């Protein structure tokens, strides 16, 4: 029997369908037109969301991937289409997000001639992908597509890119099935556990003040359940990184919330006091181990990570296990002894009691921290929260309590302004049962505001909570603290009227400016069953605390700001439950 | 310390960019890189000489292993492997200095590959240290042109026997 021949585009789309890809985000253009033409016939199998800027396609794919654990697919044309994806792909590399970028390319005969809309997408994507390929023959399409999807999801996940020349999209091949992947088994097999788990368990059993330091790897590794078992069985308090929020329930009595530059004071003090620190899918990055040499100086350090290259990269560890976090923890939990550790648990309770998160109210203006707390209450802590980057991101991390994985979508490694809104669109399409809320700022929102059209066009009911202080707030904070109040280019004078802009897209919007409007505003945001925007005016001077400046020791942490005249402190009870 | 890493890779179009890009991106110090096919035309060996401490070399190995086209990495730094480099040098050699130069060529067991009335082109295949000292000695004459390969290395079969 003669095998059925198919075009390169058909083979790729069939391979995607076989891998259960049923949605993608993209933007057409010259060099990807044959692919889009073929996709026309796949509309019942793969839904395509037309974004308004390719960067948003990549971030939406990330939001989808982060919220569901599946591969997010972004499509763009050659040249500017491909370069516009670069930020999103880099973001996915830094935060280990499985996405697949498919880019059009000029025909193979034109490659290297500086053809119209040609760029070296393969070369550009080398340092920012886990896997990339330039297809030169339709015979390779099935294999390469399968390899890209496999590598993106395996081990420590990450982005893949396939550059797809126009003539290869239409070329015919008999190789319609992904046979014989040219991958070393380590790229698709679960890595074996390496390291001495018996010794690690013994060290935990002997530690008097241990701490779990949980990062994004705990979420990508689906290890939340095993972490909870370990913490509860051995009575070990837990700190989460920005990326790890949700891997351990924030309302759990053993949770200390986030650590690091803007971590809770009690988490950071626990880091200074602990005698044993176990990193679980966390990489001692410079926003956590700000001064690598003095980080958790009293602690014996241990690490479990799927990526052996993270071991001893920034901070040396005394013992490590490499492999699947879930498997390693299952082995470890079996060996760890149950014990009360009463003095240490009491010490943690004292730290929480004495060093709560705090902000000030009483002047009638709106404090973002309070708004986020109220949002948490009104959404029953169930919403999927995406953020952009800046002060609002840190307040969201601090004041919305995350109790489950894949509920918190933020750009941690790359710190990409413009991530939040498209990510929230991707998340909503991946998990339509949940509220998808983007918490953003006036600076960040303007980086991908054009996606209001996408949300409207497909009626994707994303909720936008926009904090407007007329400034690049985090830049302003650093300029106030470290640059003697020289607010160089951080003043967002001539911000648009966000309500009018949003209304221009036929999306309901409201602006609030006074504390007594918060209730009404949040009800409008939470109860409107449509794409919706709530703009909240907040004071320019409001800062994110606690704070440890970059590169500094934990001992230098500033816990909180001083109140303005007429303000009274509002302390946040750690691990609070919903009323 | 100089480490010699022998990296077996798929012989694909982008593999060299992936490997060299890793070194720039992570600011690893690389002394030389040479690449050539193995007996299997589908695979190449990239021999890297890096000047980094032991911990950094282990980090480099782990980062290299993350690249899809990297199949195997062997540290061939020690005495269990033969290292070789090739250098081609053309030196100025007026008749008055010619015999002096020819004596040195003999001392180094180098080979004269071409000669004019005023120039000599010399070839030397040797371990990296001898190649370096050869170049130092000949820099006393006027070196007109020079090309040097990176190190290549191969484990001695006797060493492999004991390892396995």
Contacts between the chains, C-beta under 8 A, distances in Angstrom:
chain1	res1	chain2	res2	distance
A	122	B	14	6.3
A	123	B	14	7.9
A	123	B	17	6.4
A	126	B	14	6.9
A	126	B	17	5.6
A	126	B	18	5.7
A	126	B	21	5.1
A	127	B	21	5.5
A	127	B	22	7.9
A	127	B	25	5.0
A	130	B	66	7.6
A	130	B	68	7.6
A	131	B	68	5.4
A	132	B	14	7.5
A	134	B	13	7.4
A	134	B	14	7.4
A	147	B	68	7.7
A	151	B	68	6.4
A	182	B	10	6.7
A	183	B	68	6.7
A	184	B	68	7.7
A	184	B	70	7.8
A	184	B	71	5.9
A	186	B	65	7.4
A	187	B	68	6.2
A	307	B	66	7.6
A	308	B	62	5.2
A	308	B	65	7.9
A	309	B	59	6.6
A	309	B	62	3.8
A	309	B	63	5.3
A	309	B	65	7.6
A	309	B	66	6.3
A	311	B	62	7.8
A	312	B	55	6.4
A	312	B	58	7.8
A	312	B	59	7.2
A	313	B	59	6.5
